[in-house]
Amino acid sequence: MAKEDDRRLAEASGLETDRVLLGRTSTAERVAAILRDRIAEGYFPPGTRLSEESIGGALGVSRNTLREAFRLLTHERLLVHELNRGVFVRVVTVEDLLDIYRVRALVECAAVRGLGEPPFRLEAVESALAAGEQAARDQAWQDLSTANIRFHQALVALAESPRTDELMRGVLAELRLVFHAMDDPRRFHEPYLARNRQILAALRAGDVTHAERLLATYLEDSRQQLSQAYSQRVSEA
């Protein structure tokens, strides 16, 4: 029964369709990227046990390759290995959440502050905002969550630093573990859509100082709201 449940979970997560992305040059890094995306998208919620057999079969990779991918994601704090039990999607602590926001404030605000002279290449930021607005109209709150994450990834990408982009992918994927554990995603995402518009408007106007100030306030308000709700959720669990 457990193996059947594992197989169904692998199928529901869409891993078999990702198999074509690996091609002949299957690597642990590519497998890790696929699993990172699936975790961020909520296919593997916090606390989920990841079956080597089912996931390896769905992706068509060896057990050694999969274990190396698990090791990479454990290093990124997305997975945790429990002795004699297996590998699980990590359950984030309240302390982790506060640290995530410390990193976000440092990196995101610095990325905006360090922009050169306008105009800026805002296509990805605009696209993420448009996706969020459409998701809100459709009342697709998980899609709105994804669009909001992409908005902030696009802000950081303005710095044109591959290393910073990589850092933020991991940080924001870890943050998604918190969102997946919360009820009523609309409450945590819809109010911030208008604030994304304000940040984008400031960047379009070339006012980096105002954009950074809006972003810093946004992150602090988000931290307070989410940490309070998550603390309550953890205490009730």
Sequence and secondary structure as in RCSB ss.txt:
>XXXX:A:sequence
MAKEDDRRLAEASGLETDRVLLGRTSTAERVAAILRDRIAEGYFPPGTRLSEESIGGALGVSRNTLREAFRLLTH
ERLLVHELNRGVFVRVVTVEDLLDIYRVRALVECAAVRGLGEPPFRLEAVESALAAGEQAARDQAWQDLSTANIR
FHQALVALAESPRTDELMRGVLAELRLVFHAMDDPRRFHEPYLARNRQILAALRAGDVTHAERLLATYLEDSRQQ
LSQAYSQRVSEA
>XXXX:A:secstr
 HHHHHHHHHHHTTHHHHHHHHTT   HHHHHHHHHHHHHTTSS TT EE HHHHHHHHT  HHHHHHHHHHHHH
TTSEEEETTTEEEE    HHHHHHHHHHHHHHHHHHHHT  SS    HHHHHHHHHHHHHHHTT HHHHHHHHHH
HHHHHHHTT  HHHHHHHHHHHHHHHHHHHTSS HHHHHHHHHHHHHHHHHHHHTT HHHHHHHHHHHHHHHHHH
HHHHHHHHHHH 
